[in-house]
Amino acid sequence: MHPQLTDCLARYPQLEACAESITQAYEALAHAYKKGGKLLLAGNGGSSADADHISGELLKGFCKKRPLSALWKEKIGQELADGLQGSLPAIPLGNLIGLMTAFSNDCSAHDCFAQLTFGLGNEGDVLLCISTSGNSENLLRAATVAKAKGMKVIGLTGELGGKLKPLTDICICAPETVTHKVQEFHLPIYHCLCLMLEDTFFDS
């Protein structure tokens, strides 16, 4: 078991039931990043804020400084390179407000995330759908598009998984059913994933 996951479970023993799915999600994300892929994230309300939070932990240093390599220092100069940090590409779809509102107004709010997944996702990428119920229609449609494009779909849900679970390759089902209690488990789960990925891709 990855040391970061061991530490997470020591602090949140209720998540023991999620250990296998967290490991599988980490492995899928690590594989995608090693192949040059990216992560798309989608959620509604608090889960949209979580998607933004996750992206922040991946796009810049989380617990490590992630200094750029000598090659990058040569390409862009020492001073600029010293001010930047290593990054793993992650796009929180809900933050594309202009497109989201335009598509909702002109077409269908239910299809916003599906449209963005279709436009931004490629084979080998990963879509992370965050839903406490697992029944958000806009996420179900995005997951359907992602599967058709050859992307991996990871769900982060409550205990039951909802309609989203059968559309995913991996579903991390937090052991709660009440919305705010599910969300309280989602944070240590995704922090653990981000720490595991940071340990994998950044040495110092």
N, C-alpha and C positions, 0 to 999 in steps of 0.2 A: 504494500500500500504506500502511496506517495506520502512523504512526511507532512506535507501541508494538509492532506486529507486526515491523516492521523491526528494532527493538532486540532483540526476543525471538529472532529468527532469527540475528542476529549472535552471540548467546550460545549458542544451541542450533541449529547449522546442520543437524543431523539432522532437525529439524522442518520443513525446507523443503517436504517432501512434504505437509505438513499445512496449508500457507499458505492454500490456497483454501478448505478446509473450516473453518478457524478464522475466516476472513473471512465466510463464509456464516453461521456460527453467531453471530458478532457482529451481523451485519445482522438476523438473525431476532430476536435478543434486543432490539436497539435498537428494531425495529419494534413488538414487543410492548409494551415499556415506553412508547413514545410513544403507544400506543393505550390506555394504562391497564391493561395486563395485568400478570401476575406470572410468576415462575419457580418451578416445583416441581422439587426435586432428589431423586434416589434412588440409592442404592448400598448395597453390603454390605461389612462389615468396614472395611478401609482406605478403600474408596471412599465409605462412609457418612461417615467422618471428613472426606474431601475435600468432600463435599456440604455439611457443616457449615462447613468452612473457606470455601468459596465464598460461602455465605450471609453470613458475617461480613464479607467484603470488600464486599458489595453493600449491606448494611443500615446500614452506618456508613461514615465516611470511611476510605479505603484510603491513597492517597498525597496526597489533598487534604482540607482541613478541611470543605468542603461547608457553609458557613454558610447558615442559613435566610434566606429573603427578608424584605423589609420587611413584606409582607403577613402572613406568619406571626408576625412580631414584634408586629404589631398585634393579631392574633387571640389569642395565648397569652401575650403579655407579653415584654418585652425580656429579662428575667433568665432565664426558662425557655428562650426561643428561643436565647439565646446558649450554652446548655449542650447543645443538640441539634445534629444533623448531618443533611444531606440523605440520603435513603435510597431504594434501589431494592428493591421487595418480592421476597423470596426465601424459600421455605419448605423446609428440609431434612426430608423426610418421615420419615426414620429416627429423628428426635429426638422424635417423638410416641409415646413409650414406652408410655404407658397404653393408647392405642388399639391400637398394634402388638401388645402382649402379649395384650390382650383378644381381638382378632380372631384371632390365632394360636391361642389356646386354644379359642375358641368356634366358629371357622369354619375358616380355612385360612391357614397361614403363607405359602403361595405367592401368596395373593391380597391380602396386606396393602397393598402399594404400589398395586395396582389399586384397592382400596377407597378409599384416601386420594386417589388421582388422581380417582376418580369424585366424591368428596365435595368436594374443594377446587378442582379444575380447571374452567375455563370456556373456551369458544371464544375463541381469541386468546391464551390463555396458552401457556407453553412448559414442556415436561417435559424435564429433562436427566437421562439415565440414564448412570451411570458404572459401567463393568464392564470389567475387564482382559481377560476372555475374550469378553465379548459374549454369553454363554450363560446368564446368571442368569435362572431361570424367573420369579422375582417381578418382574424388570424387563421381561421380554418381555410379561407380562400387563398391567403398567402402561402400557407403550407402546401396546398394543392399545386400551386404554380411552382413552388420550389422543387417539389418532387418531380414534376414534369421536366424541369430544367436540369435534373441530375444533381441537385444540391442535397446535402444532408439536412434534415430537420430535427432540431432539438427542442423539446418542450420543457418549460419550467412552470409547473402547475401546483394545484393542491392535491390532496390525497387521492381523489378519484380520477383525475386526469381528464375527465370530460370527453367531449367529441374530438378534441385535439389529439389525445393519446394515440389512437390508431393511425393518425396521419404522420406521426413522428417516427424517426429511426431510433431515437432515444428520448425517453420522457422521465424527467426528474420530478417525482411527485412528493412534494413536501408533506409531512405527516400531520396535516391539519385541514379543516374544511371551512373555518371562519376566515373571511377575507384578510383582516388585519393580522391574524395569527399566521396565515400562510405567508404573507409578505415578510413577517418577522423572520421566518426561516429562509426565505429567498435570499436575503442579504448575505448571511454566512455561506450559503451555497455558492453564490456567484463570486464572492470574494475568494473563496477557496479555489475555484476554477481559474480566476485571474492570477492568483499566486502560483498555482501549478504551472501555468503557461509562462509566467515571467521567469520562474526557475529554469524552465526548459530552454528558453530562447535568449536569456540574458545572464551572463556569468557573474556580473558584479554589480 
